[in-house]
Amino acid sequence: MSEEQAKPRKFTLTREARVSWFDLRQLWATALKTVSATVVGSMSGRREIMAALEGHVGRPYPLHETDDLWLDYVSDCGDGWNASYSVAWLLGRDALIIKTVAADGSGRATEQPIPPTCTAELSLQPEADELLLQHGNPLILGGDQVYPTASIETYQNRFVDPLACARNWQDGGGRRVFAIPGNHDWYDGLTTFIRLFCQGCEGRRWFGAWQTRQRRSYFALRLPHRWWLWGVDMALEDDLDTPQLEYFREQARGLGAGDQVVLVTPTPAWLRDCARPDGAEAADAVSSTKLDMMIELITRSGAALPLVLTGDDHYYAHHAGSTPDGEQRHLVVCGGGGAFGLGTAEVPESLVFRGVTMRETAVFPSRAESNRLRWGVLKFPFINIAFSVALAAVQLVLFWLFDADARQASTAGWLAIAGDSGSLGGFLGYAGKSLFYRPSTVIWAGLILLCFAAFAKTGAKPDRSGRLAAMVGAVHGLLQIATVLSLTWLVATAFDSVIPSWTILANWGAIALIAPASGLACGLLFGVYLAVSHRLFGMHGQEVFSAQGLEDHKAFLRMHVDASGLTVYPIGLRHVARDWQAAPGVTLRQLGKSILRTREAIETPAGCERIIDPAKPLAIELIEAPFKLSPARKPKARSGPADDCRES
């Protein structure tokens, strides 16, 4: 363990607000990063370079020399401080106490006590209806460690600092952490991920009490009682590079018949497959094929694959089934580490995975909660102010073009025409005819409709017609234009009744009312569009929630391996903390605060184990009853490559 962490320290902490996915600068920056990573990242061959530098295929990391082992799994974690740190704080505790599920299978909230000093943990004593879950060591990170795009600064503020503050130091050697990258980690070509997780000798990188151990962007762990865990890197294009495939081929040679493997992947290919129409060709089909390749490596060795873990979708969903020979199989999506929450209404209740029917056992949040959360997007103009203003500005350019054409044709401006039109229907009809008088208005209106149609098509469900989505988007664009025209008529009519003539002052006064009203109305209409299109057509399943930046409904997994098998405890956090305080013994001084971030000067005493505490205890619950995977079967003799990868 790094002794520096145990010494008194002074440093500056930056607590970031949640990512605003509809912020204009954010949209532009993310788009550029995505294009750059797709074009340059795919050609950079960083994984191949790492493999070449290592020079040999490494053995699996040994964690098997113990009778039992606890592991934590978390994915999609590095977003705003409130959500990311709430989860990190729970991961950092020595143990958690959690009530067993109720008779109806629902979870029961259990508040986690806050230790009275920053230099020691509490000794927890569970009641008869409670479980004591020891901390996971190692911590498995399932991808997308940072949002919105990877860089040294975003990793530090949104990922490293939350972990370090949650568990700054731990006596006895610290904890281990292993990670695979998701698409957001790849947006800088995997540069920062490699620096943090893969470079240098073992022990070079510490995230508080967590120590990195891997040398590549993928890994294999040997667990007790003939259990194994493989973490796979699929990159941006769902690609298994040749050195990685050779690495896992070598690991497969070390598997024995009857061994049990847990596979960690960055995306839920099984959900993408069942959402795609039959015969469709898409990147997700490639993802499924690559996943099949990994599964074949495992099953051909005689080992079993009882559990596949993934994130990417920011909720919890568990499907379970049995293979024809009676082997258990569980598919778990658990992307609730801190990124904006997603609804589960579109998660299939059953699906077919490699010929096996898998049935849903639990989702979090529930479908009823997801349907309720959907309508929160009606607050869109108040959550996404700049985007709403931009929507209105686009429509007001059309207003300006109409006004310029009207003044060229007569002395009356557009506002005067609106005020004299007599009725809203008459004015909209006049505007429709005027639209085709000039190429400028036709082109601008056409661009508006084209953009809204394109946006709608990107939000269409894979199993729905893209043409229908484009038509819905075009109608939305027409309604946006009609909304601003209606506000123009309303304000112009009101002004026309009280002013003798349309002077320059009157024109600017009317525009001063139309502009903010248009921002509010266009933003509200955009929110209505997202909610209604999602409800009626299943469109924008991500945008309807990302626009809200939902911080609640987080989830992670705690797993226990012993001689009786592997037990999975799905832990849900229904409400994250929003108020924070320095841990007892830590000095905190605020240096600056804005809507985007808070900067604080921190001073810690010697032996400080955590730095920031929630103001009120966090309450966790079991999302469903813990499920247990059977132990490894008795080994049988098998033909094939020698077991040259096993460690004695």
C-alpha angles and dihedrals in degrees: 000000000000107000090204089072090057094053124086108274142190120202144142120254124201114201109198125210118234116285113268101218094190094050106123096226090047093051092051095045093047092048092052092047091049094051092045093049093046094050102033101025093057090054099042097077094207093160091051090050092051091050092048092050092052089053097201139049106263126228120247114276107261116239096141101094094095134071095237136013136195120211133184125210123196132161140183093025115144106085130101121353097244096058100030095047094044089060093040091051090056092047090051097059120100089235142351129222116214134174120240117251120278123253090268091053096254122134123253119220115245120189115223113225118237113230114243094231135037093228100061142038127229122256102235123211114194123216123232092272095044136086126218110218116191119218118272120253109205109037112211116208112202101199142286094068090171140032144246097000133341122263136133092259097048092046090050097047101035103032117013098042096048091052093045093049092047092054112007097170140358127195116234105043106311129246134295127239131196125185143185120202125245128202093278090054088054095054091095092044090267091289099133094039090056092048093051103038110020113030129093132010122319113288096026095119126054126178096194104292094352119095125200117228110169128099099197136042089258132046148182125221126197108215130190124283096024096303121139135188123206124191115200129201112212096175120208097304097046088254130163105202118216097251090051092050090050090048092056092042086059091048090050089058087063094055119103127212108274095021116138123231129196110203120205116197132173098234136034099242091176092063092046090051096053091047093053119085116248113277095012117142115220142141089264089063087058089050091053091049092051090048089051089054091055092046091051090054089055101042096043088062091058093252123129129236106212098158137037117184127194144154131191092110107077101229141062120265126164125191122181136186145144130251119233090263091055100258118147119241126188127185113196129185110193111164098148102114097119112303121116112295123253129206123246100213091110097047106115116243089219136013140171117245117184091335094312121114108230120196127201116252100177145350130194123234094030121242091252091053090046092053090050093047091052092071092057086083087078084082087066098121091052095046097040104035098158093049091050091050089050091052090054092045091056091054092044090057086062088049089053092050091050090050093049092050092047093052091050091052096044143349093263120094127220094265092052090051090050092050092050096045094092098214139034091239091053092050094048089049091051090048091051091054093044090053091076097046094086134032090226094063093042092051095045095046089046091053090051092052092044092053093049091047092050092048090051092050092054088054096050119117111253091239093052130079115271089208091060090050091049090051091050089050093049090052088051089053091051090051090051090054092044091050094058091043090051092051089048091054092046095051094040092051091050092049093044091059094055106032126070095216142357101264123174089260091052091049093052092044090055092047089050088060097039096052100059092036089053091051091053094043096045092048091049091048090050090053091048089050092052093048097043096042089050092048097046104030105018090243127151095018089166102035095052088064102030089056087062097045091219110204101182131081099056124170143187137168130244114195133190126200120196138139091287094058138265121315121199120206111194107206122198129195107199096186126025123212118264100178121063139186137187113269111254107280095024121109116218127185123180114232099179143340135202136156088268103047148349123225120204137179110229129198118185131190124231114288094018108170100184133014110195128037131191112255089232128029117272115239118217131183140188108260088208136346112295111266123217128213118211119253122259115288122248108279118257129197112265138180122233140075118353118265091251095146099060120106119222 
